[in-house]
Amino acid sequence: MPLRTILEIGHPTLRKSARPLRPDEIALPAWRDFIEDLVATMRHANGAGLAAIQVGETVRVAALEVGDNPRYPYKPRIPLTVAINPVLTPLSDQTFENWEGCLSVPGLRGPVTRHQHLAVRYLDPHGQTHEIQTHGLTAGTWQHECDHLDGILFVDRVTDPTRLTTWQNWERFYREPFLETLPEIQANTRPAPTPLGANRG
Ligand code: ZN
């Protein structure tokens, strides 16, 4: 399982739109091997997620996993998930402020507005369809990874560029206020009812 090089901001590939993997491609040994490399590279870099495009493959594949993560010790756990052709649908208009960083944007963190409640549909590496709902920080991680598949980096979505910060200064100046917001974000696992007929697609 060779580690792949993670592309960094400024590399044009990070700005491309990735193509879906066809169902008949998913089982090909080359993509199976690639997915193993993607997961190994994510783990080696202590990422909470890694999109294929970040290692130079412009296909709609992303890996997510949060265990005891030194980059994000406050994040709830996510079991290893390999999402192929993921589609995200917000379940309400509610948003929260997430602090994000990215393996492709070394050294920086910034505040990003994310949907609080999401439906996620994706194929796993066996070609099985999964439909889940996710909320709060984990929903934020999904949105960050799926943005990569459309060539979007978190810095594009930073709500207030004057609050871009190094990781060290985040610990010093932003960590505590953010952690105070977490219980409320994480307890909010129910989307408010949407008006009848509202089109959320
Ligand atoms: Zn990223």
Residues whose N, C-alpha, C, O or C-beta is under 5 A from the ligand:
A	BS01	ZN	G101 C102 L103
